[in-house]
């Protein structure tokens, strides 16, 4: 359901882009890569600190002098392994795949662009755990879909006509989905995200 809503929102944004009068303003398309980290506080008063992969990609559409639409996709992988005297081995591998979109009001000051808006999207989580010992092997897999939305602001400086460097700060509210469709579980998270963004414009 959340993936469906995200796709509908993206299609709406693309439709808005397609309906813009090309004579009214100069449209611009770019691709950006993010560097940063995330800090979260759960509703159980637990503090979680997530590194954010550099593979978060932004697709930038400046569709008017004051409006930017920016879909994003990213993947983050973690792997941990525990080995006790070669008798017991425990491995965990997890993947987080993020799909999102941002809408921003844009203000231009010569070579600087100031952005104020918000982002929303979904995060698909998949974790696989493998346990091995002299008594046998076991494997467990869990999946979960989270939904997030929040405020975002930032800016960028145009180093040239095709390259910019900028930053963004986000305050997100994350609704954590139930693992393997377990409806008895509910959790929410407030998260701040700070990013450095390199964008290339065509």
Residue pairs with C-beta under 8 A, 6 or more apart in sequence:
2 122
2 145
2 147
2 177
3 99
3 122
3 145
6 99
6 100
6 101
6 120
6 121
6 122
9 101
9 120
10 71
10 101
13 61
13 69
13 71
13 101
13 103
16 63
16 69
17 27
17 61
17 63
17 69
20 27
20 63
20 64
24 64
25 63
25 64
25 65
27 61
27 62
27 63
27 64
28 60
28 61
28 62
28 201
28 202
29 59
29 60
29 61
29 62
29 201
29 202
30 58
30 59
30 60
30 62
30 164
30 199
30 200
30 201
30 202
31 57
31 58
31 59
31 60
31 199
31 200
32 57
32 58
32 59
32 60
32 197
32 198
32 199
32 200
33 54
33 55
33 56
33 57
33 58
33 197
33 198
34 52
34 54
34 56
34 57
34 58
34 74
34 168
34 195
34 196
34 197
35 52
35 54
35 195
35 196
35 197
35 198
36 52
36 193
36 194
36 195
36 196
37 49
37 50
37 51
37 52
37 193
37 194
38 49
38 50
38 51
38 52
38 191
38 192
38 193
39 47
39 48
39 49
39 50
39 191
39 192
39 193
40 47
40 48
40 49
40 50
40 174
40 189
40 190
40 191
40 192
41 47
41 48
41 189
41 190
41 191
42 48
42 187
42 188
42 189
43 187
43 188
43 189
44 187
48 189
50 76
50 191
51 76
52 74
52 76
52 193
52 195
53 74
53 75
53 76
53 77
55 74
55 75
55 76
56 72
56 73
56 74
56 98
56 195
57 72
57 73
57 74
58 70
58 71
58 72
58 102
58 197
58 199
59 70
59 71
59 72
60 68
60 70
60 199
60 201
61 68
61 69
61 70
62 68
62 106
63 69
65 106
65 108
66 105
66 106
66 107
67 103
67 104
67 105
67 106
68 102
68 103
68 104
68 106
68 115
68 117
69 101
69 102
69 103
69 104
70 101
70 102
70 103
70 104
71 100
71 101
71 102
72 98
72 99
72 100
72 101
72 102
72 119
72 121
73 97
73 98
73 99
73 100
74 97
74 98
75 95
75 96
75 97
75 98
76 95
76 96
76 98
77 93
77 94
77 95
77 96
78 92
78 93
78 94
79 91
79 92
79 93
79 94
80 91
80 92
81 89
81 90
81 91
81 92
82 88
82 89
82 90
82 91
83 89
83 90
87 133
87 134
88 131
88 132
88 133
89 130
89 131
89 132
89 133
90 129
90 130
90 131
90 132
91 129
91 130
92 127
92 128
92 129
92 130
93 127
93 128
94 125
94 126
94 127
94 128
95 124
95 125
95 126
95 127
96 123
96 124
96 125
97 123
97 124
98 121
98 122
98 123
99 121
99 122
99 123
99 124
100 119
100 120
100 121
100 122
100 148
101 119
101 120
101 121
102 117
102 118
102 119
102 152
103 117
103 118
104 115
104 116
104 117
104 152
105 115
105 116
105 117
106 113
106 114
106 115
107 113
107 114
107 116
108 114
111 157
111 158
112 155
112 156
112 157
112 158
113 155
113 156
113 158
113 164
113 166
114 155
115 152
115 153
115 154
115 155
115 156
115 168
116 153
117 151
117 152
117 153
118 149
118 150
118 151
118 152
119 148
119 149
119 150
119 152
119 170
119 172
120 147
120 148
120 149
120 150
121 147
121 148
121 149
122 145
122 146
122 147
122 148
123 145
123 146
123 147
123 148
123 174
124 143
124 144
124 145
124 146
125 142
125 143
125 144
125 145
125 146
125 177
126 141
126 142
126 143
126 144
127 141
127 142
127 143
128 139
128 140
128 141
129 139
129 140
129 141
130 137
130 138
130 139
131 137
131 138
131 139
131 140
132 138
142 179
142 180
143 179
143 180
144 176
144 177
144 178
144 179
144 180
145 177
146 174
146 175
146 176
146 177
147 174
147 175
147 177
148 172
148 173
148 174
148 175
148 191
149 172
149 173
150 170
150 171
150 172
150 173
150 191
151 170
151 171
152 168
152 169
152 170
152 171
153 168
153 169
154 166
154 167
154 168
154 169
154 195
154 197
155 166
155 167
156 164
156 165
156 166
156 167
156 197
156 199
157 164
157 165
157 166
158 164
159 165
161 201
162 200
162 201
162 202
163 198
163 199
163 200
163 201
164 198
164 199
164 201
165 196
165 197
165 198
165 199
166 196
166 197
166 199
167 194
167 195
167 196
167 197
168 193
168 194
168 195
168 197
169 192
169 193
169 194
169 195
170 191
170 192
170 193
170 194
170 195
171 190
171 191
171 192
172 190
172 191
172 192
172 193
173 188
173 189
173 190
173 191
174 188
174 189
174 190
174 191
175 188
176 186
176 187
176 188
176 189
178 184
178 185
178 186
179 185
